[in-house]
Amino acid sequence: MNWWHRAHTTALTTAVLTATMLLALLLKGSVLPIPSLLAGTSTGEQVALVLPAVSAALILHSLNRVPRVYDTTAVRPTAGYKAGMLGAAALLTTVLGLAGSYAAESSMPLAAARNVVGYLGVGLIVQYLAGRQYGPLAVVLVPVLCALIGLGPGGRPFPWTWPLHDATSSLAGVAATILFASGVTGATLLAPQRDVRRPAAA
């Protein structure tokens, strides 16, 4: 167990996740100047909604540091360790988001926590379908794509751009939860699709 934590740098991941949530609280009013191609405005995207992609990508990278063959052939329940790490990250993020929202009287930290969970889900699903090297990249691209094509006239986010919705949006909360649950299931219980499609060796 201690070796697994060291190999997957869980201490560093926890520190970065905590720092990300703190920065989301401090930078809740800052905006990244990413132009919208459909909204007709250049309002950009809230920094607090983009920062979670960094910590989510790092968590995925930490999970991928050890070759998958060691997880599949290990005697210890590495799938349980992985599920525990992901669950702990989601729980820590939620607690920090609730605490930050209460302390700052702002919903932005809670929206950032929701995005960490949702981005993780997206990355895990992409890794399950396409391969582990694509998960962190997909997580980084999601907020960029949302900013470019996710805002409609007047700068209002489309329903599918859940990362841009307010923390009070039940649609965004449900979407992030479903993505995370699906990603964790694929990462811990199911064989990756690339392995399923790969023909058996003669």
DATATA-V436219 format. One record per run of one state. SS is the DSSP state (H for helix, E for strand, L for the rest). FROM is the first residue (numbers start at 1). LEN is the number of residues. Records with the same first field share a line. If there is no record, write none. Layout:
SS->FROM-LEN + FROM-LEN
This chain:
L->1-1 + 8-2 + 27-4 + 33-12 + 65-3 + 74-4 + 105-3 + 131-1 + 150-1 + 152-1 + 156-1 + 158-4 + 165-5 + 189-4 + 198-5
H->2-6 + 10-17 + 47-18 + 68-6 + 78-27 + 108-23 + 132-18 + 153-3 + 162-3 + 170-19 + 193-5
E->31-2 + 45-2 + 151-1 + 157-1
